[in-house]
Amino acid sequence: MEQFGGEEAWPVASAAQGSPEALNPKAKNAIRGAFLGFYVDMFDIYLPILVLAPALIYFVPEGVSPTVAALASGSIFAATLVTRPIGALIFGRYADTIGRKKTTIIAVSGFGAMSVVMAALPGYQQWGVAAIIVFILAR
């Protein structure tokens, strides 16, 4: 294998050996980190889907048509999916300049803080339609 910086270019001992024992400790840590990052990412995307129905009662008034309720819940989910690539562009650039670890800490702190903001939002009874709009913007 080709040498890069005094180390082998690939973390696997050989192409024929794909067992976990063939990975060096750095590769094992990278795999663990990637799995944990993916888990947190999926948790951030799919948890709102699971809790959206009970939370929607708080943000959408009773007696509203099913179309309006579906539009509100779809907007909340769409906001998540639309803004993810924008965040990737912004934080990808930061990751390349200041480092991935610092960027990850900033991003996780940001969506943690926004989760607290969303949890503290008043409902429809207090803010009306503005509660839904602020929730979508926070998402």
C-alpha positions in Angstrom: 0.0 0.0 0.0 1.0 3.6 -0.6 2.5 5.4 2.3 1.0 8.8 3.4 2.7 10.8 6.1 4.4 7.7 7.5 1.2 5.7 7.9 -0.6 3.4 5.6 -3.2 5.2 3.5 -6.0 2.8 4.4 -7.0 1.8 7.9 -7.6 -1.9 6.9 -4.7 -4.2 7.1 -5.5 -5.8 3.7 -8.4 -5.8 1.2 -9.0 -9.5 1.9 -9.4 -9.0 5.6 -12.6 -7.0 6.4 -12.9 -8.1 10.0 -13.0 -5.6 12.8 -9.7 -7.0 14.1 -8.0 -5.7 11.0 -8.9 -2.0 11.8 -6.4 0.1 13.6 -7.6 2.1 16.7 -8.0 5.3 14.8 -10.3 3.7 12.3 -12.4 2.1 15.1 -12.8 5.5 16.7 -13.8 7.0 13.4 -16.4 4.3 12.9 -17.8 4.8 16.4 -17.9 8.6 15.9 -19.6 8.3 12.5 -22.2 6.0 14.0 -22.9 8.3 17.0 -23.1 11.3 14.7 -25.5 9.5 12.4 -27.6 8.4 15.4 -27.8 12.0 16.7 -28.6 13.3 13.2 -31.5 10.8 12.7 -32.7 11.5 16.2 -32.9 15.2 15.4 -34.8 14.5 12.2 -37.2 11.8 13.2 -38.0 12.7 16.8 -40.2 15.6 15.7 -42.2 13.3 13.5 -42.9 11.0 16.5 -43.9 13.8 18.8 -45.4 16.2 16.3 -49.0 14.9 16.6 -49.3 15.5 20.4 -47.4 18.8 20.1 -49.5 20.0 17.2 -52.5 20.1 19.6 -50.6 22.8 21.5 -49.8 24.9 18.4 -52.9 24.5 16.3 -56.4 25.4 17.7 -59.2 22.9 18.1 -61.8 22.9 15.4 -59.3 23.8 12.6 -59.8 21.9 9.3 -57.6 18.8 8.7 -56.1 20.6 5.8 -54.7 23.4 7.9 -53.4 21.0 10.5 -51.7 19.0 7.8 -50.2 22.1 6.3 -48.8 23.2 9.7 -47.3 19.8 10.4 -45.9 19.5 6.9 -44.4 22.9 7.1 -42.6 22.0 10.3 -41.2 18.8 8.8 -40.3 20.6 5.5 -38.5 23.3 7.4 -36.2 20.6 8.8 -35.5 19.0 5.4 -35.1 22.3 3.5 -32.7 23.9 6.0 -30.4 20.9 6.4 -28.5 21.4 3.1 -28.2 25.1 3.9 -26.7 24.3 7.3 -24.4 21.8 5.6 -23.1 24.5 3.3 -22.5 26.9 6.1 -21.0 24.5 8.6 -19.1 22.5 6.0 -17.2 25.7 5.2 -16.5 26.3 8.9 -15.5 22.7 9.4 -12.8 23.1 6.7 -11.5 26.3 8.2 -11.7 25.9 12.0 -11.9 22.1 12.3 -14.7 19.5 12.4 -14.6 19.0 16.2 -15.2 22.7 17.0 -17.8 23.0 14.2 -19.6 19.9 15.6 -19.7 21.4 19.1 -21.1 24.7 17.7 -23.7 22.9 15.6 -24.8 20.6 18.4 -25.0 23.5 20.9 -27.1 25.4 18.4 -29.7 22.8 17.8 -29.7 22.0 21.5 -30.4 25.7 22.3 -33.1 25.8 19.6 -34.7 22.7 21.1 -35.0 24.6 24.4 -36.5 27.6 22.6 -39.1 25.3 20.9 -39.9 23.7 24.2 -40.5 27.1 25.9 -42.7 28.6 23.1 -46.1 29.6 24.1 -49.0 27.9 22.3 -51.7 29.1 20.0 -53.8 30.4 22.9 -51.1 32.9 23.8 -49.5 33.9 20.5 -52.0 32.7 17.9 -50.6 31.9 14.4 -47.3 33.5 15.4 -46.6 30.5 17.6 -46.6 28.2 14.6 -44.5 30.6 12.6 -41.9 31.0 15.3 -41.8 27.2 15.8 -41.2 26.7 12.1 -38.4 29.3 12.1 -36.8 27.8 15.2 -37.0 24.4 13.6 
